Structure formats: structure tokens, C-alpha cells
Amino acid sequence: MTVHPSLQSSIDAWTHSIEAITELVTPLVEGEWNRATDLPGWSVRDVVSHVIGLECEMLGDPRPIHTLPRDLYHVRSESARRMEVQVDVRRHHTAPEMLSELEYTVIRRSRQLRNESRQPDAVVRSPLDEDRTLEFVLEQRALDVWVHEQDLRRALGKPGNADSPGAHVTRDLLVRALPGIVAKRAQAPTDSAVVFDITGPVEFMRTVRVGADGKATIDGSVSLGPTVTLAMDWDAFHRLACGRIRPAAIAGQIKIDGDHELAQAILDNFAVTP
């Protein structure tokens, strides 16, 4: 049984990040599981619970029957409530219980992925309760696990893997979202060009062009005289795009050339992950 080649890079990226998460949390003492992360209301334990829960859903396990407390200030939408169930049901689990479930889930999920025989365009139910292609869902899982690995690293003061396979899958998915951010969310005018100049361990430059019909395209070619250029490092880029930080908090790390009003509209609408 052979995994389709277009799925393998996402599976490899997921494997790299999930193993890194296991390595990060294995030596933690009980109190360290309670450290706050960048995610409102979520501790290290909560982030790991989220990862476990979504991988269990990918395995086809039934969702927990659990009623959320009413005082969870950070839960403000139905999608957030859906995500919170897998987290809250594990909030009183001990460190050994968390590690045991994480390791068992990784073993089961790794076996499932090694034996994946479906085509990339097979329609599956994602953990976000959407029907999407298998290829997209596996990319989404690779992004989610890498981003949460970075959440844990920041909380624990253990940076690393900024340019790992998961980082590159994350880059590709976030870059795909840029035309929608520029044209739809920020309402960039027709015939405008917006350049994203990203430096650091994952370095790239992309130009989003808005055509006369209002639709946007993206490519890697250099634009002469762009409407606006946004320059930042990879850490700032992915933290903004994944909603980990607001633009004002890192304004000094973002260089803007050109139309500042359009640049601000883009930055204000930059977060794309749920």
C-alpha cells in the first residue's frame, strides 16, 4: 500500500512536528503544564489537549459528550465552542495522563497515515466540521501542529524548528490566503500591487496583483512601483497570519513602503486561521 506522493510532504511535516511536541512536553513537571500560551485562555496542557482531540477526530473517534462551563471568557463563537470541548474535557488530566494519551494517539495516527490509500481529491470531514479534500485536510493538520509546536516553544522558552517541514507547509497555506486578504478583506483598489517581503529562516517574496475585475492573483515576480510593500521577518508573518499577535504589538518589526492606509487595512485583516 503506497501513500499518494502529493500527500507525503504533509504527512512528513506532521510527523516532524508531532514528534517535536512529544519531545517538548515529555520532561515537563506538573506545574509546567499550566504555563500560559499566546492563545487566550489556553495553557500548555490545553494546547496539547487540542492537538490530541483533533487527531482523535481524524481517527474517527467519537467526540466527547461534555458540557462547557459558562465562564470561559475566551470562547466567543460556535467554532470556538467546538474546539473547546476537546480541551476542557482534559483540563484536570495529570501530566502522566496527558503524555500517555498523546503518545497513544500519535502511534495510532501515524499508523493510519502510513496506510493512507485514498486519493488526494477524496472528500473527508475535517476537524473544523467541513467537507474538504484529503490533500487540504492533511496540509491543514500539518500547519495546525507546527503552529501549536511554536506556541509551546514560546510558552516554554525553547525556540526551534522555525524552518522545519511544517514551517514550509504553513508558508504555502498562508501565502495562498494573501490574495483574499488583499482584495476581499482589505478592499485593495483595482490595478494595485502589494508586495510581501519576508526574511528570516523561511524567506520569500510574493506580489499580489488586483486586476480590473477586482480579482487578485499572486506570484513570485518583482513588481516595479508597487502600491505598498510590507516587509517583516518570518516569525512576525506567521504569528500575525495565525492570529497570535496584533499588528500594533509588533509595529516596529514591520516596514511599510507606499500606501500606509492600505497597508494598515491589510494588517488589520491578516489573521486567517480559526
Sequence and secondary structure as in RCSB ss.txt:
>XXXX:A:sequence
MTVHPSLQSSIDAWTHSIEAITELVTPLVEGEWNRATDLPGWSVRDVVSHVIGLECEMLGDPRPIHTLPRDLYHV
RSESARRMEVQVDVRRHHTAPEMLSELEYTVIRRSRQLRNESRQPDAVVRSPLDEDRTLEFVLEQRALDVWVHEQ
DLRRALGKPGNADSPGAHVTRDLLVRALPGIVAKRAQAPTDSAVVFDITGPVEFMRTVRVGADGKATIDGSVSLG
PTVTLAMDWDAFHRLACGRIRPAAIAGQIKIDGDHELAQAILDNFAVTP
>XXXX:A:secstr
    HHHHHHHHHHHHHHHHHHHHHTT  GGGGG B SSTT BHHHHHHHHHHHHHHHTT         TT TT 
 SHHHHHHHHHHHTTTT  HHHHHHHHHHHHHHHHHHHHT  S TT EEE TTS EEEHHHHHHHHHHHHHHHHH
HHHHHHT    TTSHHHHHHHHHHHHHHHHIIIIIS   TT EEEEEEESSS EEEEEEE TTS EEEESS  SS
 SEEEEEEHHHHHHHHTTSS GGGGGGG EEEE HHHHHHHHHT     
